[in-house]
């Protein structure tokens, strides 16, 4: 058997499929890093606030239905440099935290919408939503403002982008505007 030197083998012109796939893969990775650097974390913060609110509101609803002997409340307030989301269980005046989450507030402003009224949440204004044993909203306040649960409780979270969340009178939270 005779072995031919590499120079005598016929070479096609162009790139192999492996080379093309490798280049495309590297371009994809580089573009993912470039987009994340351009967008920054602040672009995603309003969406994260809405998602966390929805998750804990739905948790509140399930806890209200499962623990009908307790008063269940969802509280959204500002604690230092963070938005604080809490689910509280109250039995005869003694509230216990069932779940808490924190998200930096520097890039997300929150407005509570109810009918024609609106209230901006800040360090002195908290949103409180109380649920009954069926999971429906019994009462709600945004600071000193009493909200009408029959209209739904809307949240508008803005920053680099704006997202809406609605808590229907029956207690279910969904992404989008009320009404």
C-alpha positions as CSV (number, residue, x, y, z in Angstrom):
1,X,0.0,0.0,0.0
2,X,1.4,3.3,-1.1
3,X,0.8,6.4,1.1
4,X,0.4,9.7,-0.8
5,X,1.8,12.9,0.7
6,X,-0.8,15.5,1.8
7,X,0.2,17.9,-1.0
8,X,-0.7,15.4,-3.7
9,X,-4.3,14.9,-2.3
10,X,-7.0,16.8,-4.1
11,X,-8.5,19.6,-2.0
12,X,-11.9,21.2,-2.6
13,X,-12.3,24.9,-2.2
14,X,-14.6,26.5,0.4
15,X,-15.3,25.8,4.1
16,X,-16.4,22.5,5.6
17,X,-19.7,22.2,7.5
18,X,-17.8,21.9,10.8
19,X,-16.0,25.2,10.2
20,X,-19.3,27.0,9.3
21,X,-21.1,25.6,12.4
22,X,-18.2,26.6,14.6
23,X,-18.2,30.2,13.3
24,X,-22.0,30.5,13.7
25,X,-21.8,29.2,17.2
26,X,-19.1,31.7,18.2
27,X,-21.1,34.5,16.6
28,X,-24.2,33.5,18.6
29,X,-22.3,33.4,21.8
30,X,-20.7,36.8,21.2
31,X,-24.0,38.4,20.2
32,X,-25.7,37.1,23.4
33,X,-23.0,38.8,25.5
34,X,-23.2,42.0,23.4
35,X,-27.0,42.2,23.8
36,X,-26.8,41.6,27.6
37,X,-24.3,44.4,27.9
38,X,-26.3,46.8,25.9
39,X,-29.6,46.0,27.6
40,X,-28.3,45.9,31.2
41,X,-30.1,44.5,34.2
42,X,-32.4,47.5,34.5
43,X,-34.2,46.5,31.4
44,X,-35.5,43.4,33.0
45,X,-36.3,44.7,36.5
46,X,-39.9,45.9,35.8
47,X,-40.7,42.5,34.3
48,X,-39.1,40.8,37.3
49,X,-41.2,42.9,39.7
50,X,-44.4,41.9,37.8
51,X,-43.4,38.2,37.8
52,X,-42.6,38.2,41.5
53,X,-45.9,40.0,42.3
54,X,-47.9,37.5,40.2
55,X,-46.2,34.6,41.8
56,X,-46.8,35.8,45.4
57,X,-50.4,37.0,44.6
58,X,-51.2,33.5,43.3
59,X,-49.5,32.0,46.4
60,X,-51.7,34.3,48.5
61,X,-54.8,33.1,46.7
62,X,-53.9,29.4,47.2
63,X,-53.1,30.0,50.9
64,X,-56.4,31.9,51.4
65,X,-58.3,28.9,49.9
66,X,-56.3,26.3,51.8
67,X,-56.3,28.0,55.2
68,X,-59.7,29.4,55.5
69,X,-59.3,29.9,59.3
70,X,-56.6,32.5,58.7
71,X,-56.7,36.0,57.2
72,X,-54.2,36.1,54.2
73,X,-52.7,39.3,53.0
74,X,-50.4,40.3,50.2
75,X,-48.2,43.3,51.0
76,X,-46.0,45.2,48.6
77,X,-43.8,48.0,50.1
78,X,-40.4,49.5,49.9
79,X,-37.8,48.4,52.4
80,X,-34.6,50.4,52.2
81,X,-33.4,50.1,48.6
82,X,-35.6,47.1,47.7
83,X,-39.2,46.3,46.8
84,X,-40.5,43.9,49.4
85,X,-43.2,41.4,48.6
86,X,-44.8,39.6,51.6
87,X,-47.6,37.1,52.1
88,X,-48.9,37.3,55.7
89,X,-51.2,35.0,57.6
90,X,-53.1,36.6,60.5
91,X,-54.8,34.7,63.2
92,X,-56.4,36.9,65.9
93,X,-54.0,39.9,65.4
94,X,-50.8,37.9,65.3
95,X,-49.4,38.1,61.7
96,X,-46.8,35.6,60.5
97,X,-44.9,35.9,57.2
98,X,-45.5,32.9,55.0
99,X,-43.2,34.1,52.2
100,X,-41.1,37.1,51.5
101,X,-39.1,38.3,48.4
102,X,-37.0,41.3,47.7
103,X,-36.0,43.1,44.4
104,X,-33.9,46.2,44.1
105,X,-36.2,49.1,43.4
106,X,-33.8,51.6,41.8
107,X,-35.0,50.8,38.2
108,X,-38.7,50.1,38.8
109,X,-41.5,52.5,39.7
110,X,-44.9,51.1,40.7
111,X,-48.3,52.7,40.3
112,X,-51.4,51.2,41.8
113,X,-54.4,51.7,39.5
114,X,-58.0,51.3,40.6
115,X,-60.8,52.8,38.6
116,X,-59.9,56.4,37.8
117,X,-57.5,56.7,40.8
118,X,-53.9,55.9,40.9
119,X,-51.3,55.9,43.7
120,X,-47.5,55.7,43.4
121,X,-45.9,53.3,45.8
122,X,-42.9,54.6,47.7
123,X,-41.2,54.2,51.1
124,X,-44.3,55.6,52.9
125,X,-47.0,54.0,50.8
126,X,-47.6,50.2,50.8
127,X,-50.1,48.1,48.8
128,X,-52.1,45.7,51.0
129,X,-54.6,43.2,49.5
130,X,-56.6,41.0,51.9
131,X,-58.2,37.8,50.8
132,X,-61.2,35.8,52.2
133,X,-61.4,32.0,52.5
134,X,-62.6,31.7,48.8
135,X,-59.5,33.7,47.6
136,X,-61.6,36.8,46.7
137,X,-60.3,40.3,47.6
138,X,-62.0,41.5,50.7
139,X,-60.3,44.8,51.0
140,X,-57.3,46.7,49.6
141,X,-55.4,49.8,50.4
142,X,-52.5,51.7,48.8
143,X,-51.2,53.9,51.6
144,X,-54.2,55.8,53.0
145,X,-56.2,55.3,49.8
146,X,-59.0,52.6,50.1
147,X,-59.3,50.7,46.9
148,X,-62.4,49.2,45.4
149,X,-61.8,45.5,44.9
150,X,-64.8,45.2,42.5
151,X,-62.8,47.1,39.9
152,X,-59.7,44.9,40.2
153,X,-56.4,46.1,41.5
154,X,-53.9,47.1,38.7
155,X,-50.2,47.5,39.0
156,X,-48.2,49.4,36.4
157,X,-44.4,48.8,36.8
158,X,-42.2,51.1,34.8
159,X,-38.5,51.5,34.2
160,X,-36.8,51.0,30.8
161,X,-40.1,49.2,29.9
162,X,-43.6,49.2,31.3
163,X,-45.6,46.1,32.4
164,X,-49.1,45.8,33.8
165,X,-50.6,43.3,36.2
166,X,-54.2,43.0,37.3
167,X,-55.6,41.3,40.3
168,X,-59.2,40.5,39.5
169,X,-62.0,40.8,42.2
170,X,-61.9,37.0,42.5
171,X,-58.2,37.2,43.5
172,X,-56.6,35.8,40.4
173,X,-53.5,37.8,39.2
174,X,-52.7,38.0,35.5
175,X,-50.4,40.0,33.3
176,X,-52.2,42.9,31.5
177,X,-54.4,45.9,32.4
178,X,-57.6,45.6,34.4
179,X,-60.9,46.2,32.7
